[in-house]
Amino acid sequence: MKVYLLFISLLLPFLVAGQDAIPYHLDILDLQPGDQDVAILEMAPVGNKLYWAAEGDVNYITNGSVESTISFRGGLGLRDGLLPLGNIGSIYYFHYQSGSRGYNALIDARLPIPRLLELPLLEDKKFTHTTPVMADGKLYAVREKRTTDTDQLILQLIETDLADETSRIVVADTVTGQANYPSVSDPVADGSLVYFSRPQGGGFGPATYNGSTEVTNDLGVLDATASLDYERVGDYTLARFTGSGGTEQTYFIDASGIGPQVGVAVSRNQSVDVTDALLGIGTTGTLYAINYLTGDATALVALGEATDDRRLFKIGETEAIYFRRATSGEWVLGRTDGTTAGTRDVVTVPEMADSGPKQIVRLGDYVAFISPFSPLYLYDSRSDDLQEVAAGFELEGPHLPLAAVSDRLYFAAIDPVLGQEIHYITVEEQRTLAGSAFRDNNGNGTRDGDEPGLANLLVRIEGTGEEWVYTDEDGNFSLAVENGNTYRVTSTTPDCYLQTTATDTFTLTYPEDQHAEVAFGLQLQDGAADLNVYLSAGRVRCNTKVPFWLTVRNDGCLPVKGTTSVTLPDNVTFVSASRGTVSQEGNVYTLTFDTLHPGELYHNVLELKMPDETFAGDPIDITANAVGNTASEGAVTSTLAYSTELRCAVDPNDKQVWPFRPDASNSNYTQRDETLRYTIRFQNNGNDTAFAVRIEDKLSAHLDLNSFTRIDGSHPYTTHMAEGGYLTFDFGDIELPDSTTNPEGSQGFVTFEIRPDSLLADFTRIENKAAIYFDFNRPVITNTVVSTIVKDLDRDRDGFYFYEDCNDDDPTIYPKAQDIQGNGIDEDCNGIDATTAVRELLPGTLTVYPNPANQWLQLEYSETETLQVTLIDATGRQLLQQELTAGKLRLNVSDYPNGVYVLRIHDRNAAVTVARRVVLGSR
């Protein structure tokens, strides 16, 4: 891989005389040495960079600077057009055709070396496959096989988890009479729902699959004789097909079923959604406004003969432009808001191919379009000006020749002197939403010269989506924005601060507000002192020196300074601290921290030597303590008990959650009002330095995303949370050494806190895992941690959690309680009353297995008497009641949550009742 230094920026100011209504500059990226003239095959935006592939299997990536232009071998035969599928963080996914086969590839926006996804289920040559669609971080495609000898049709929906690139069949149908079913078309996605076709109700129709719940829902049968096609248009899904009478039909569909029929058949890829109506071009070439609720269609304007190329383009929430072929043969650009009164021709396009525009893209307030063997045009949607650009250039190359990236429009063209090269035009400077937060010491709402920036302030930006950004160490933040969009910028107000600037939410529309100042001033308020201590560790392994990150955070409203200490077990040895002087008294090691203002942190990295393998499996218990002194309120303290198991040969990349309460069912019961603290640990186990580490974490929908709080990290990092709880930690320029070179330095971690949703039902499971990316390698997937949420861990306050207690509503009944003889009550929860063993209470011997149980619980009794068996949960609810006869009973317990339950067994003849404690769920 190499940086291309053959980069010549030919700044050609094409402010064309007489055509300067839209001033622009034309530049060339001259990357082909000498007189070489290699064809440019494909081109696509990847994040805020441009990727393209050239003949000879050479790929390029650039953001327009010498330093960022890199060439590399690709290994992919990109030929017939890149179809973007979506992205997860900086990883972009594409589908492309090569010959008769379809391929799926990914490109990393940080260094977009394309890589083919190897998905055997989507490459089986015995099947035909649709183009995949992305939903909730997974790819979905339908594969089909028709057999003439058995007259069978096999349809399967394939799900690919992009975290580990594994595929599985999630829906499978096999039916006979294949000729009765139309060919399968590409699925579409709406959030977590995937729309696809399947046999149902004796016919064929649309269905949905929800990857989160794994539920398939049939929507109804449609009279489709040819392919049943789907299209996602904004927030709406269309189904179109040819009916048995030969008529083309279009319907609205949604998760509830098949909606109204559209009054006209709408051509594929010729629809846009605006506020008042769905705009669609019918199969006869007329533009219609379609009512979302009724499907009624109103003709707006005849556009001429229908073509496959796009002739409708959305330019705002309320308007779209169209391209109309006049009777004279000329092309006319017009615009419409979905009403007849708001539909009008705007300007004649001087030169365009008979087929109309090949590609239309947005560039800020401008629309660029091009057709084969015709000029490139810019249209200003504000002034209705139209201008030809790059006059005299022959555009040639990619299937889709235009790519808008930031404030540039890229295209491939043959320069009269330099040959085929990547060109770009710039109309305006790139727009960036930038702002700051500062500590307003005097509370005047204005930043004075001596007032510092406020770091780690969470800022929410709503625009084309929802973004969360943190201010940097100087209090600054920024986000690239698009022209024509409106953004709402809101800062959070931490405890102990009062916002002093007049505006708490800035609403900015670009480019009009490009110079607007976005600043949040916050003044410290009087209040109580508070601080918290945190301790995180690298992998705790036998015979190794392990880094422990000790952090003190001032969570109060007063400045504090003081000491922090760790108390070590006898078998752990203190080696060093990264800063400050350490004092020792026995097993207690103490450090001093200077004044911490509210919200500030003190960090120190301790190196501790772990015991040898004879202690493998033993807990390593360390107590961290912090004492902070204030000028007016005395001292405040914080104590943390850290515990982890000593391991000797394990994966060094893992995830932990606190609270952590071991139990036989591995449920980790957690009280609803407790805050979850997650720690993700990583180590570079390669044989070279990792220059960047990125952690991606899809947070559960059961968490309150607004409660997310960064706690600590081993190295400087940035945090980003996107819509849907997609959380990213980016350790840029970490330069993490490999474990063979520097075992201690090769480790790192990040810790954050978040609260469960306050309305969760009891026994809701919150699962979490993370993907750790070292440089550009495939991700390392951590273990999955679980927290099972309950309202109360110990309702009767007897000191035993409900899953340890056989009756959590009675404080006199608990493990280790004094059992009262002969009262028929099992006070100490051992399954028997104190007077006798179970065998003596019951005439025979009762055996219950397996315990823990997953799906079935087997009871066997040595006598023939009938026993009444009741299963009771931790809240005292009776879940089921059955009779044990003929010495055996098998209970299906697969539908009950993991946890601790009580089996109550009653012998009516002997007037005896006994209890057994059972655990449901695997160990």
Stockholm file with secondary structure:
# STOCKHOLM 1.0

chainA/1-923         MKVYLLFISLLLPFLVAGQDAIPYHLDILDLQPGDQDVAILEMAPVGNKLYWAAEGDVNYITNGSVESTISFRGGLGLRDGLLPLGNIGSIYYFHYQSGSRGYNALIDARLPIPRLLELPLLEDKKFTHTTPVMADGKLYAVREKRTTDTDQLILQLIETDLADETSRIVVADTVTGQANYPSVSDPVADGSLVYFSRPQGGGFGPATYNGSTEVTNDLGVLDATASLDYERVGDYTLARFTGSGGTEQTYFIDASGIGPQVGVAVSRNQSVDVTDALLGIGTTGTLYAINYLTGDATALVALGEATDDRRLFKIGETEAIYFRRATSGEWVLGRTDGTTAGTRDVVTVPEMADSGPKQIVRLGDYVAFISPFSPLYLYDSRSDDLQEVAAGFELEGPHLPLAAVSDRLYFAAIDPVLGQEIHYITVEEQRTLAGSAFRDNNGNGTRDGDEPGLANLLVRIEGTGEEWVYTDEDGNFSLAVENGNTYRVTSTTPDCYLQTTATDTFTLTYPEDQHAEVAFGLQLQDGAADLNVYLSAGRVRCNTKVPFWLTVRNDGCLPVKGTTSVTLPDNVTFVSASRGTVSQEGNVYTLTFDTLHPGELYHNVLELKMPDETFAGDPIDITANAVGNTASEGAVTSTLAYSTELRCAVDPNDKQVWPFRPDASNSNYTQRDETLRYTIRFQNNGNDTAFAVRIEDKLSAHLDLNSFTRIDGSHPYTTHMAEGGYLTFDFGDIELPDSTTNPEGSQGFVTFEIRPDSLLADFTRIENKAAIYFDFNRPVITNTVVSTIVKDLDRDRDGFYFYEDCNDDDPTIYPKAQDIQGNGIDEDCNGIDATTAVRELLPGTLTVYPNPANQWLQLEYSETETLQVTLIDATGRQLLQQELTAGKLRLNVSDYPNGVYVLRIHDRNAAVTVARRVVLGSR
#=GR chainA/1-923 SS CEECCCCCBCCBCCCCTTCTTSCCEEEEECCSCTTCCCCEEEEEEETTEEEEEETTTEEEEESSSTTTCEEEECCCCCCSCEEEEEEETTEEEEEEEETTEEEEEEEESSSCCCEECCCGGGTCTTSEECCCEEETTEEEEEEEEEETTTTEEEEEEEEEETTTTEEEEEEEEEEECGGGSCCCCCCEEETTEEEEEEEETTEEEEEEEETTTTEEEECCCCCCSSCCEEEEETTEEEEEEECTTSCEEEEEEETTEEEEECSSCEEEEEEEECSSCEEEEETTSEEEEECTTTCCEEEEEECCSCCSSCCEEECSSSCEEEEEECTTSCEEEEEECSSSTTCEEEEEESSCCTTCCSEEEEETTEEEEECTTSCEEEEETTTCCEEEESTTCEECSSSSCEEEETTEEEEEEEETTTEEEEEEEECSCCCEEEEEEEECTTCSSSCCTTCCBCTTCEEEEESSSEEEEECCTTSEEEEECCTTCEEEEEECCCTTEEECSSCSEEEEETTTTTTCCCEEEEEECCCCCCEEEEEEESCCBTTCEEEEEEEEEECSSSCEEEEEEEECCTTCEEEEESSSCCEEETTEEEEEEEEECTTCEEEEEEEEECCCGGGTTCEEEEEEEEEEECSSSCEEEEEEEEEEECBSSCCSCEEEEESCCCCTTCCCEEETTSCEEEEEEEECCSSSCBSCEEEEEECCTTEEEEEEEEEEESSCCEEEEETTTEEEEEETTCCBCCTTTCTTTTEEEEEEEEEECTTCCTTEEEEECCEEEETTSCCEECCCEEEEEESCSCTTCSSSCTTTCSCTTCTTCSTTCCCCTTSSCCTTCSSSCTTSCHHHHSSSCEEEECSSBSSEEEEEESSCSCEEEEEECTTSCEEEEEEEBTTEEEEECTTSCSEEEEEEEEETTTTEEEEEEEEESCC
#=GC SS_cons         CEECCCCCBCCBCCCCTTCTTSCCEEEEECCSCTTCCCCEEEEEEETTEEEEEETTTEEEEESSSTTTCEEEECCCCCCSCEEEEEEETTEEEEEEEETTEEEEEEEESSSCCCEECCCGGGTCTTSEECCCEEETTEEEEEEEEEETTTTEEEEEEEEEETTTTEEEEEEEEEEECGGGSCCCCCCEEETTEEEEEEEETTEEEEEEEETTTTEEEECCCCCCSSCCEEEEETTEEEEEEECTTSCEEEEEEETTEEEEECSSCEEEEEEEECSSCEEEEETTSEEEEECTTTCCEEEEEECCSCCSSCCEEECSSSCEEEEEECTTSCEEEEEECSSSTTCEEEEEESSCCTTCCSEEEEETTEEEEECTTSCEEEEETTTCCEEEESTTCEECSSSSCEEEETTEEEEEEEETTTEEEEEEEECSCCCEEEEEEEECTTCSSSCCTTCCBCTTCEEEEESSSEEEEECCTTSEEEEECCTTCEEEEEECCCTTEEECSSCSEEEEETTTTTTCCCEEEEEECCCCCCEEEEEEESCCBTTCEEEEEEEEEECSSSCEEEEEEEECCTTCEEEEESSSCCEEETTEEEEEEEEECTTCEEEEEEEEECCCGGGTTCEEEEEEEEEEECSSSCEEEEEEEEEEECBSSCCSCEEEEESCCCCTTCCCEEETTSCEEEEEEEECCSSSCBSCEEEEEECCTTEEEEEEEEEEESSCCEEEEETTTEEEEEETTCCBCCTTTCTTTTEEEEEEEEEECTTCCTTEEEEECCEEEETTSCCEECCCEEEEEESCSCTTCSSSCTTTCSCTTCTTCSTTCCCCTTSSCCTTCSSSCTTSCHHHHSSSCEEEECSSBSSEEEEEESSCSCEEEEEECTTSCEEEEEEEBTTEEEEECTTSCSEEEEEEEEETTTTEEEEEEEEESCC
//
